[in-house]
Amino acid sequence: MWKHLHPGQNVCLGDQLRYIDKSVLHTENIFKVVKTEQHYFQIVSDGKDHQPTGKYQSTRIIRYFDIGYNVELEVWTNQSN
């Protein structure tokens, strides 16, 4: 189940993320976390079903500070709370 990634919430290596962007609701932009640091993390396209272009390049570095302000993401979780 997809859950909104909140400001201050950290991600872990291997987490799957997707962008929340109303202009591209018809596409699935799934990324995998490959590196985490104190202030940022790096994601790469999972490359299964799509080839991201433009704003959704295959590799991105996301600052934790931007989550909820400039970047809206969801994280995949197997828990159904």
N, C-alpha and C positions, 0 to 999 in steps of 0.2 A: 504494500500500500504506500502511496506517495504522501509524504507529510511536508508541510512548509518548513523551510530552514529559517530559523529565527535569528535576529541579530544576537551575537554573543554565543551562539551554538557552534561548537566545533565539529569538524568532520574527521573521519578516520581513513586510513589507507584502504582502498578497495571499495569505498562507498560509491553508490551510483547516484548521480544527480541529474536533474533536468531543469531547464530554464522555464520560468513562468513568464510568458510573453504573449499578450492577447493578440498581437499581430501575426503570430505563427502558431495558432492553436491546432492547425491541421497537420503539423509535423511533430515528430518525436525527436528531440535533441537530447540524447542520453550521453552522459559523460561519466568517466571513472576517475576517482581521486588517486593520483599516483605519487604525490609528494605533499607533505604537510610541514609547516613551520609555525612558529609562534604567531606571526601576523598575517600569513597568507597560506594558500594551498594551490596546487597545480592540478588541473584536470585535462584529460585527453578524451577525444571521441571514442566511443566503444566500437565504432566502425562496422556494426552489424548490418543495420538496415538503411543507413543514410550517409551522405557525404555533406557535412555542414559547410556552409559558405558564408562569406561576408562576416556579419557579427558573430556567427557561430562557427568559428574556426576550429580546427581539430585539436589544438592545444591552447589552453587559457590559464592565466594566473589570476586568482581571485583573492583580493584582500578581505579579511574578515570584517573590516570596518565598512566595506561596501554592501554587505549583505543586508537586505531590507531597505536600503536607501537607493543605491544605484543598480543593484543586481537582485533579482528575485529568483530563488532556487527552491526546488523540492528535493528531498532525499528519500531514497527507497528504504523501507523498513519492513521486516517480515512480521512484526508485532502488530496486532490489531487491538488497540486500546479502546 
